[in-house]
Amino acid sequence: MKKRFLTTVILAAGLGFASMSAMAAQTLVPAQSKIGFAFKQMNVPVEGSFKRFDANINFDPAKPEKTQATINVDLTSIDVGSADGNKTTQGKDWFNTSTTPKATFVASSVKAVGAGKFEARGKLTIKGVSKDIVAQLATKQDGANLDVEGSFPMMRLQYKIGDGEWADTGTVADEVTVKFKLVLSGKPN
């Protein structure tokens, strides 16, 4: 009985380690990756970024239909170029980071559209609101790393970003372009 139990434990541990290593086939390289955004405030272009995010991605450009991707963005890490702006965007009318500190994207499909370009579809969740988005992206092999760069448009008011007095699109435009560069090391599964 002890031998059977020990064999079961060893087998379960081995399967656990195997699935952990399978999930960790590709690793995000944070120092080389970035997530930014652009919008217009009083018709003047403004750019910003998020300094902290993580990703669990398995992406093979040769088999995009098998892609699995979840990206979590720490909304408290926003940088719009000023301490006051950063503080304001974390408030209740904007990201309300005291109750919803993260945004999440989960890919539902990725398909090749030609010439090293892809279309990724999935759900973006911000402030408890989930909407379907479509991102256009391109890949480039850079030594052992795979660079995945792209963008997608989103309408901030659909996510209740900029409520109250900030809902006036004459002051801050509704459309925001999210831009990203994700550098992945390792081989996809």
VOGUVEX-315503 format. One line per field, with one value per residue (C-alpha): residue number from 1; x, y, z. Coordinates in steps of 0.2 Angstrom, whole numbers. Example, Ala and Ser with C-alpha at 12.3 -4.5 7.8 and 13.67 -1.06 7.14 Angstrom:
<nodes>
n <- [1  2]
px <- [62  68]
py <- [-22  -5]
pz <- [39  36]
</nodes>
This chain:
<nodes>
n <- [1  2  3  4  5  6  7  8  9  10  11  12  13  14  15  16  17  18  19  20  21  22  23  24  25  26  27  28  29  30  31  32  33  34  35  36  37  38  39  40  41  42  43  44  45  46  47  48  49  50  51  52  53  54  55  56  57  58  59  60  61  62  63  64  65  66  67  68  69  70  71  72  73  74  75  76  77  78  79  80  81  82  83  84  85  86  87  88  89  90  91  92  93  94  95  96  97  98  99  100  101  102  103  104  105  106  107  108  109  110  111  112  113  114  115  116  117  118  119  120  121  122  123  124  125  126  127  128  129  130  131  132  133  134  135  136  137  138  139  140  141  142  143  144  145  146  147  148  149  150  151  152  153  154  155  156  157  158  159  160  161  162  163  164  165  166  167  168  169  170  171  172  173  174  175  176  177  178  179  180  181  182  183  184  185  186  187  188  189]
px <- [0  14  23  7  4  22  21  5  13  29  18  7  22  30  14  13  31  28  13  21  36  24  15  31  37  38  42  39  55  48  64  61  42  30  12  7  -8  -11  -26  -31  -34  -41  -36  -18  -10  -5  4  7  12  10  26  20  11  13  8  6  8  10  12  19  18  18  2  -7  -23  -16  -11  -15  -13  -18  -11  -13  -9  -6  -17  -8  8  1  12  4  19  15  13  -4  -10  -5  -14  -30  -31  -31  -46  -64  -69  -55  -48  -53  -38  -43  -56  -51  -32  -29  -35  -35  -34  -38  -36  -50  -42  -27  -26  -13  -18  -2  16  20  5  -9  -26  -29  -47  -52  -60  -52  -59  -57  -67  -77  -83  -78  -78  -72  -57  -47  -29  -18  0  16  30  49  62  76  89  81  67  50  45  26  21  3  -11  -29  -42  -54  -67  -64  -82  -87  -76  -82  -65  -67  -84  -92  -85  -72  -85  -85  -76  -72  -60  -53  -57  -66  -55  -39  -26  -17  1  11  28  29  46  45  59  58  49  31  22]
py <- [0  12  8  12  28  33  29  39  54  53  52  66  77  73  77  94  99  94  104  119  118  117  132  142  138  156  170  188  199  214  225  225  225  239  244  261  272  288  299  317  330  346  340  339  321  314  297  287  270  256  252  235  221  202  189  171  168  153  160  151  162  145  139  155  146  137  153  156  173  182  199  208  226  235  251  259  259  272  286  300  312  320  315  324  316  299  302  308  293  281  290  284  293  285  268  267  257  256  243  238  239  228  227  210  204  186  180  170  168  173  171  175  189  188  194  191  200  193  198  194  194  193  201  216  219  236  242  226  229  216  220  211  219  216  219  220  213  208  197  197  184  193  180  168  181  183  202  204  222  229  240  241  255  256  268  273  278  260  255  269  277  296  297  313  329  319  311  326  320  338  338  320  310  294  284  278  268  255  250  236  227  210  202  183  171  152  141  140  123]
pz <- [0  4  -12  -22  -13  -15  -34  -35  -27  -38  -53  -48  -44  -61  -70  -60  -65  -83  -84  -76  -88  -102  -97  -94  -112  -116  -104  -105  -105  -95  -97  -116  -116  -115  -115  -119  -125  -135  -135  -137  -123  -129  -146  -141  -143  -126  -123  -108  -102  -89  -80  -73  -82  -83  -97  -99  -117  -129  -146  -162  -177  -187  -178  -172  -170  -155  -146  -128  -120  -104  -100  -84  -82  -65  -67  -52  -63  -75  -81  -90  -88  -72  -53  -53  -69  -63  -46  -55  -67  -52  -44  -45  -61  -70  -66  -48  -44  -25  -31  -48  -49  -64  -82  -91  -109  -113  -131  -139  -156  -166  -185  -198  -210  -221  -222  -203  -197  -186  -179  -161  -154  -136  -120  -112  -94  -86  -70  -71  -89  -102  -121  -136  -145  -160  -160  -176  -173  -181  -175  -178  -172  -163  -159  -146  -143  -152  -153  -154  -158  -161  -156  -155  -153  -138  -133  -115  -110  -114  -99  -88  -89  -87  -78  -72  -78  -88  -99  -110  -126  -131  -116  -117  -133  -131  -143  -135  -145  -135  -141  -135  -138  -129  -130  -127  -123  -125  -138  -139  -135]
</nodes>
